[in-house]
Amino acid sequence: MANTRKYKIYREVLSKLGLEQLDVYRYPKSSDAREVIRARDRSGRLLLIKLPRFREEMSPEEFEELVKRQVSG
């Protein structure tokens, strides 16, 4: 339950951007991406959003900017 509250703000950011979070995969430091979020947009298209750091290591604003860059590019 604590993890749900801890990550709720990041799920809300995705929702604000029109995305639905499906899964989150966490990888060890040796990987290029630390976290990969699998999300669905409003049209039903699946997206893989690769984050360079864990979500809790960044502010919601920084998270939003990273997601916007991944989705648009």
C-alpha positions as a printed Julia matrix, in Angstrom:
73×3 Matrix{Float64}:
  0.0    0.0     0.0
  2.85   2.41    0.8
  4.31   1.95   -2.69
  0.95   2.81   -4.24
  0.88   6.16   -2.44
  4.56   6.78   -3.12
  4.14   6.49   -6.9
  0.64   7.96   -7.18
  1.93  11.39   -8.21
  3.8    9.88  -11.18
  0.71   7.96  -12.29
 -1.25  11.24  -12.07
  1.33  12.99  -14.27
  0.91  10.27  -16.89
 -2.87  10.6   -16.66
 -2.59  14.37  -17.13
 -0.64  13.7   -20.33
 -3.36  11.34  -21.58
 -1.49   8.13  -20.8
 -2.51   5.08  -18.8
  0.3    3.32  -16.94
  0.23  -0.44  -17.48
  3.52  -1.74  -16.05
  6.81  -0.47  -14.67
 10.02  -2.45  -15.09
 13.06  -1.62  -12.96
 16.57  -2.5   -14.08
 19.92  -2.6   -12.27
 22.51   0.14  -12.68
 24.26  -1.67  -15.53
 21.37  -1.06  -17.91
 20.89   2.04  -20.1
 17.44   2.71  -18.66
 16.79   2.42  -14.94
 13.01   2.17  -15.38
 10.8    1.43  -18.35
  7.15   2.37  -18.12
  4.71   0.63  -20.41
  1.79   2.95  -21.08
 -1.16   3.29  -23.42
 -2.29   6.53  -25.02
 -5.9    7.48  -25.76
 -5.8    5.92  -29.23
 -4.73   2.58  -27.75
 -1.12   2.73  -28.93
  1.4    1.14  -26.55
  4.42   3.22  -25.55
  7.67   2.32  -23.82
  8.97   5.24  -21.81
 12.61   4.77  -20.78
 13.77   6.74  -17.76
 17.46   7.34  -16.94
 16.75   7.29  -13.17
 14.16   5.82  -10.85
 11.01   7.92  -10.56
 11.52   8.63   -6.87
 14.88  10.24   -7.72
 13.21  12.98   -9.78
 10.6   15.62   -9.18
  7.16  15.29  -10.8
  8.02  18.24  -13.06
 11.24  16.61  -14.27
  9.38  13.32  -14.75
  6.74  15.1   -16.85
  9.39  16.69  -19.09
 11.15  13.35  -19.64
  7.86  11.65  -20.53
  6.91  14.46  -22.94
 10.26  14.11  -24.73
  9.9   10.33  -24.99
  6.31  10.46  -26.27
  6.85  13.24  -28.8
 10.11  11.87  -30.17
